[in-house]
Structures are given as structure tokens and as C-alpha cells.
Amino acid sequence: MDVGEVLGLLDEREAACRAECDRLVAEAERIGGLLSVCRAELERLVTARGVVGELAMAHPAKALAPLNGVVSAVPAVESEVFAEQVLAVLVERDRPVRCQEVVAALGQDATVARHVERVRHRLKKLRAAGRVEETKPGMFTLPRARGPAKG
């Protein structure tokens, strides 16, 4: 095989590789668009669930009676699942963290105030329940295990 044939083969492989790169970039853009639509729908559903949960707490008998208590049970379950997710982030970090860091670790946008406030509210409830410590204002961690009492 002479140099011209080798260069011809290299040109063919380069063109095929370039075409595959272009195809993958287009596919990544398509998937990115789908992901954006999916995230928007997820945000819409989370908001709807929050509104329904607030309605259930504000008007339990009147607004949600046709649902036979199904909706009012959902916020409690969702709340506990969310609490466990927040605690899992604290376990993973194993140091005091700010709300924004927890929000980011949960895959939410830490620049969106309602995400941060939701996490802050949950952390404050967990603190009140003794499941989380606030080492200084805005810094949360898991309670440290206390050794046996001296005496």
C-alpha cells in the first residue's frame, strides 16, 4: 500500500468520524430539548402538587371532599420522602451545609427562591424534631452521636 492509498483511507475514516460526531451532536441537542421539556413538566407537576397540598391543609373538608382523603394523604407521604432526601444529602456531605448546597444536591436550581425556602423549611422542621442540628445560622448537619454519659 502506498502513501496515497493510506492517506485516502485516513480521509475516509476522518469523514466517517466527523459525520458520526455531527450525528451525535444533533442527537444530544434533541435530547437536551426533550430534557428541557421534561424538566418544565416536572416543575409544573411539583407546583400543582404543592398547591393541592396547601388546599388540603387550608380547606380539608370543603375543597377536597370529593377525593375521599386521597389528596390529603399525599402531602404527608411526599413530605417524609422529601425529608429523607434532605437527610441523605446531609449524610453524604458529613459536614455543615447551607440550604443552597442541599438544593443543588437534590438536582434543583439553587437560584430559585422557592426551592431554597422549601429546603430551609424542611431543615427547620427536622431541627425541631431533633433530626438535624443548626451549627450556626443557616448551616445544617446531622446531630453528632453523643458518647455515654460520664458519671
C-alpha positions as CSV (number, residue, x, y, z in Angstrom):
1,M,0.0,0.0,0.0
2,D,1.5,3.3,-1.0
3,V,1.2,6.7,0.9
4,G,-1.6,7.9,-1.4
5,E,-3.7,4.9,-0.5
6,V,-3.0,5.3,3.2
7,L,-4.0,9.0,3.0
8,G,-7.1,8.0,1.1
9,L,-8.1,5.6,3.9
10,L,-7.4,8.2,6.5
11,D,-9.6,10.7,4.7
12,E,-12.5,8.2,4.6
13,R,-12.2,7.4,8.3
14,E,-11.9,11.0,9.2
15,A,-15.0,11.9,7.1
16,A,-17.0,9.0,8.7
17,C,-15.9,10.0,12.2
18,R,-16.8,13.7,11.5
19,A,-20.2,12.5,10.3
20,E,-20.7,10.4,13.4
21,C,-19.7,13.4,15.6
22,D,-22.2,15.6,13.8
23,R,-24.9,13.0,14.2
24,L,-24.2,12.6,18.0
25,V,-24.2,16.4,18.5
26,A,-27.6,16.6,16.8
27,E,-28.8,13.8,19.0
28,A,-27.5,15.5,22.1
29,E,-29.3,18.7,21.1
30,R,-32.5,16.7,20.5
31,I,-32.2,15.0,23.9
32,G,-31.4,18.3,25.6
33,G,-34.6,19.8,24.2
34,L,-36.6,16.8,25.4
35,L,-34.9,17.1,28.8
36,S,-35.8,20.8,29.0
37,V,-39.5,20.0,28.2
38,C,-39.5,17.1,30.8
39,R,-38.0,19.4,33.5
40,A,-40.6,22.1,32.8
41,E,-43.4,19.5,33.1
42,L,-41.9,18.1,36.3
43,E,-41.7,21.7,37.7
44,R,-45.3,22.2,36.7
45,L,-46.4,19.0,38.4
46,V,-44.4,19.8,41.6
47,T,-46.1,23.2,41.7
48,A,-49.5,21.6,41.2
49,R,-48.9,19.1,44.0
50,G,-47.8,21.9,46.3
51,V,-50.9,23.9,45.6
52,V,-53.1,20.8,46.1
53,G,-51.3,20.1,49.4
54,E,-51.8,23.7,50.6
55,L,-55.5,23.4,49.7
56,A,-55.7,20.2,51.6
57,M,-54.3,21.9,54.7
58,A,-56.3,25.1,54.3
59,H,-59.7,23.6,53.4
60,P,-59.6,19.8,54.1
61,A,-63.3,19.2,54.3
62,K,-64.6,21.6,51.7
63,A,-62.2,21.7,48.8
64,L,-61.1,18.1,48.7
65,A,-64.0,16.1,50.0
66,P,-64.7,14.5,46.6
67,L,-61.3,12.9,46.6
68,N,-62.1,10.9,49.8
69,G,-58.9,11.9,51.6
70,V,-56.5,10.7,48.9
71,V,-55.0,14.1,48.3
72,S,-54.6,14.9,51.9
73,A,-52.6,11.8,52.5
74,V,-50.2,12.6,49.5
75,P,-48.6,15.7,51.1
76,A,-47.7,13.7,54.2
77,V,-46.0,10.9,52.2
78,E,-44.3,13.4,49.9
79,S,-43.1,15.4,52.9
80,E,-41.5,12.4,54.5
81,V,-39.9,11.3,51.3
82,F,-38.5,14.8,50.8
83,A,-37.2,14.8,54.4
84,E,-35.4,11.5,53.7
85,Q,-33.8,13.0,50.6
86,V,-32.6,16.0,52.5
87,L,-31.2,13.8,55.3
88,A,-29.4,11.7,52.6
89,V,-27.7,14.8,51.4
90,L,-26.5,15.6,54.9
91,V,-25.3,12.0,55.4
92,E,-23.4,12.3,52.1
93,R,-21.8,15.7,53.0
94,D,-21.0,14.7,56.6
95,R,-20.3,18.4,57.4
96,P,-22.5,21.5,58.0
97,V,-24.0,22.7,54.7
98,R,-26.2,25.6,53.6
99,C,-29.6,25.2,52.1
100,Q,-28.4,26.1,48.6
101,E,-26.0,23.2,48.6
102,V,-28.7,20.8,49.6
103,V,-31.0,22.2,46.9
104,A,-28.2,21.7,44.3
105,A,-27.5,18.2,45.6
106,L,-31.2,17.4,45.1
107,G,-30.9,18.4,41.4
108,Q,-32.8,21.7,41.8
109,D,-31.9,25.2,40.8
110,A,-30.4,26.8,43.9
111,T,-31.1,30.3,42.5
112,V,-34.8,29.7,42.6
113,A,-36.0,31.1,45.9
114,R,-38.9,28.6,46.4
115,H,-36.5,25.7,46.1
116,V,-34.3,27.1,48.8
117,E,-37.2,28.1,51.0
118,R,-38.7,24.6,50.7
119,V,-35.4,23.0,51.8
120,R,-34.9,25.6,54.6
121,H,-38.4,25.0,55.8
122,R,-37.8,21.2,55.8
123,L,-34.4,21.6,57.6
124,K,-36.0,23.8,60.3
125,K,-38.7,21.1,60.8
126,L,-36.1,18.4,61.0
127,R,-34.2,20.6,63.5
128,A,-37.3,21.0,65.7
129,A,-37.7,17.2,65.6
130,G,-34.1,16.7,66.7
131,R,-33.0,15.0,63.4
132,V,-30.8,17.9,62.3
133,E,-28.6,20.4,64.1
134,E,-28.1,24.0,63.0
135,T,-24.5,24.6,64.0
136,K,-24.7,28.3,63.2
137,P,-27.5,30.2,61.4
138,G,-28.1,28.7,58.0
139,M,-25.6,25.8,58.5
140,F,-27.2,22.4,59.0
141,T,-25.8,19.0,59.7
142,L,-26.7,15.7,61.3
143,P,-26.6,15.5,65.1
144,R,-23.3,14.2,66.3
145,A,-23.5,10.9,68.3
146,R,-23.1,11.6,71.9
147,G,-20.9,9.3,73.9
148,P,-22.1,7.6,77.1
149,A,-22.8,9.8,80.0
150,K,-19.9,10.2,82.4
151,G,-20.6,9.6,86.0
